[in-house]
Amino acid sequence: MNDRKGFGSNFGFLMAAVGSAVGLGNIWGFPNKMGANGGFPFLILYLALALCCGVIIMLGELALGRKTGHGAVGAYQSISKRFKWLGWLGIAAAALIFSFYSALGGYCLRYVVVNFGNLIGAEFGTNGVGGADVFQGLLSQPDVSIAFALAFMLITMLVVMSGVGGGIERVCSVGMPALFFILIICIIRSCTLPGAADGLKYMFVPGWAVANGIIDEAPGFWRVLTAAGGQMFFSLSLGAGVMITYGSYVKKDVNLSRSLSQIELFDTGVAFLAGLMIIPAVFVFSGMDGMSSGPSLMFVSLPKVFASMGVAGPVIGLVFFVMVAFAALTSCISIMETLVANCMEIFHQSRKAMSLTVGVLATAAAVVVCLGYNVFYFELTLPSGATAQILDLMDYISNSFLMPFISFLTCIFVGWVIKPQWIIEEMEASGHTFGRKKLYAFMIRYVTPVIMAVLFLQSAGVFNLVQELF
Ligand code: PFF
């Protein structure tokens, strides 16, 4: 179908894939999880997992997409009908993420408007109301959160409707470099604040936090490992069919191995930079309490930081939330594109028709998520011990359950069913040699699946259950 045109340039593909990977997971999730999991130990485990697992899985997904020329469902089906369901599982993960991601994207848009109000002193700014109250107000007013989620969804839909080369590639090619630039400015401001050094020590000096009484004891290995694992899947957009779909749009002459290194580097780099921006600043203004988990870090603690920056505060606040909303948009676009592209293939419909259908269904789901904090409020205890509402539950199912499970199965599929040589041939189809092929084959067969299985069992609470039984 003519609707299925690919990326026009290598740079466009790179920016679209980076746009998918870089999002709320980097700017908010990474600093938040690092803050809540002892700083330095989290950083080290995250980097180790990204290297041993993230690279390996993403490589398989991109190659599967490019070699078959299909989205997730079609890619698995074209290789083996028995594995078609694995593609569907990825689509299920993408659909779940889409519903809560667009609700969060709506929150970001709302904060862009509030910060703009602060900048021009308008009534729709915070008007002296504290950060916690503004956020609570947003959560308790379903009409406001729904309106912004709808607006966010509409923008996403318009870009996806414009197609891969016209919409997605163009938006990401301008936005991603701009985001990088804005991040650097915010870091300079944050790291030059008096007292910022403590935040930097928390991030980079092993044992500093415990030795200085910032935290009572170092968090346990398993807790940090699970947090770092969940963060890796989400941040690199793994196990949700996105990289298979984007891979299917990549031209044959593109050096996939090099693109892969660049995507990983960008994604980890932005997460790291976001940590450098947020942790020192929150440490200065709110101490360890400001690092509290959940949305409050970005929507409560950070506005406090901006509010105490004097005249520069409203400008930096606005720039920051524009940047976050944009990063969320490019990630949301990739999820919607995955759903739309797969539906186009499966139902043989046009891009426009499928974008509208997916958009309407996802909007309904996003409305339910927005209502989860008020009309449908409940409290559920997750296997990790955390208390969850609808959004947390969806986040848990996709992030800690489906993504490691799908990634584990992908490793088994690539390592033992189609065999690593299948992927290696695709990596070399562009005429470039794939230098680390022996290492890759070893990792995908023996190392990565074991780590995936451990992560999955741990986050599903199986290890805890076994411990309780014996
Ligand atoms: N990688 C995105 C982030 O870090 O915010 C989120 C994401 C996008 C997850 C696409 C999964 C996905 F398929």
Residues whose N, C-alpha, C, O or C-beta is under 5 A from the ligand:
A	BS01	PFF	S20 A21 V22 G23 L24 G25 N26 F234 S235 L236 S237 A240 V242 S331 I335
